[in-house]
């Protein structure tokens, strides 16, 4: 975490702009401002608190809506006068009810979108969900399905049917993500291992 005394609040009369980004999807959720007091409170409580320029007071995001922003990481720019907050969003970030203040859907463009769906099924089971059926069946069953899908992908790789090959590739990827979730790991954990191998 950063040291508030190293942040330059002088350029904007005691305020610094704060870019807020979802730590999983990397979507920019909103832009707000902090003074020293707001930053200190944010670092202490791990919930983003800003300074309202119109109301002239501190406000914690979610204090009325319940849509808090939990602090994951904060960095400052090269001039020490702008902050980048990576957060876990608990609901829409915009007061209008949209995911972001820029009218974008807070969804990853990569595999994280599927991983998030699987994780939601784990935390909030849905009746009739195939994902929940797999998770309820346990690690052995999920691992077996990963093995079966891997074999099916290898078989399709020997032919030239694009649709069947990509279908099996998608099946394997899905079951692999279910296995990761069941084991309590994420794609970021796997990516960290891959990066360490090539550092």
N, C-alpha and C positions, 0 to 999 in steps of 0.2 A: 504493500500500500504506500501511498505518497505521504509526505510530510506537509501539512497545510502551510507551514511557514515558508516553504519553497515555492508556493504558488504566487504568481504576480497578480494581485487584485487591483493594482493601481491604474491600469490602462482604462478600465471602465468604471472608475469611481467606486471601487470596492466590490465589483462583481466580476465573475468570469463565466463565459458561455460553457455549457455542458452538453456534449453530444451523448445521447443515451442509445446504446446498441444492445440487442438481444445476444446473449453469449452463445446461444446455440445456432440461431439462424443467421446471425450477423446483420440482420435488418436494423436500420436506424429507426428507432421508435419515436424519438422526440428531441427537441432542443429546449433547454431551459437555462436558468442562471442561478448561481450560488454566490453567497458571500462567505466569509470565513466561518461564521456561526453555522451556516447550513452544511458546509463541508465537514466541519468537526462533528456535527450531529450525525451526518450520513456515515462517516467512518466508524463512529461509536456504535450506532444502532444497526448498521448494515441494511437500512432502508433509505432510499433516496429522498432527501429533503432539499427543497429549493427555496430561493428567495423570490417572492412575487413582487414584480415591479409595480403592478397596479394596486395591490392591496398593502404594499409596504410591510410585509411580514413573511415569516417562514411558513412553508407548507410542505407537508410530507405527502408525496404522491400516493394516493389510495386512502387518505385519511377519511374521506367521505364515501368513496366508491368501493373500497376494499381491494382495488386493483394496485397493490403495492409493487414496487420494483426492488427486488432484493439484490444487493450489491454482490457482484462476483469478483470484479477487478476494476481498478481505476488507473489510468495513466495520464500524463500531461504532455502537451505538445512541446516542440523544440523551443518555443519562447516562454514556456511556463505560464501562459495566460489563457489556456483553453484546456478543458478536461474531457477525457473520453471514458465513459462509464459502461462497462459490460455488466449486464444484469439478467436476472431471471424475472420474467414478467408474469405477474399473477393476474391475468385478464388483460383487456384492452388498455393500451397506453394513453390513448387520446380521450379527452373529456367528452367527445362526441359519440364514443362507443366503438370507434374503429380501432383496429389493431395498432396502427401508428398514426402520428399526426400528419403523415404525408399520404394518407389514404391508401396504404399498401397493406397487403395481407402479410402477417408475420409468419412466413413459412419459408423454410430453407429450399434452395433450388437443387440441393443434392440429396443424398440418401437419408439425411437427417429427418426429412418430412415423414418417411416411412418409419424410422426409428421412433419418432415422437408418437406416432399412432400406436405402435406396439407398446410403448411405455405407458400411454394413457389407458390401454386395455388392461395392463397389469395393475395399475393403481385404481382404475375404475372399471371393473369388469362389465361386459355387455352380454346379455343373454343371447345365445345363439352365435356368438362370435367364434370363428375358427381359431383366431389367435388365443382366445381364452381357453378353448378346448385343449390346445397344445400346451399352454402354460399349466393348466390343471393336470395334464397327463404326466408332467415331470420331465426332468433332464434326459433320462434314458430315451423316452419317446421322441423328444425334440432332436436329440443327437442322431437317432435312427433316421428321422426324416431328412436331416441334413445329408446323411450318407446316401440315402436313396436318391435325393435330388442331384447330388454330385455325380452319381453313376449315370443318371438319366441325361445329364448335361454332357458327359463324356461321350455317350452313345450318339447324341444329336450332333456333336462336334465332328463326327466322322462323315456326316452327310452334308448336303448343301441346302437344307431347308431353313431359310432365314427365320421364318415365323416360329417354327418349332424350337430352334436353337435359342432364340431370344426368350421364348416362353420358359424354357427350362432354366436359362440363366436368371430370369426374374424369380422363379420358384426357389432356386438355390439361395439367392441373395435374401429373399424374404425369410426363409427358414433359418439362415445364418444369423440374421438380426434378432429373430425370436430367441435363438440359443444365447446370443450375447446378453439380451435382456434378462433371460431366465437366470443366467449366471451372475447378474448384477454388474455387467460391464457395458461400455458404450463404444461407439465407433471411435470416439476421441481417444479412448484407451488403446485401441489397436493402432490408430494413426501415430500415437506417441511412440509405440514400439518401433514402427516402421521408420519414423524420423530418427530415432536413436541409432538404428542400424546404419543410417547413411550420414551421420553427423561427422 
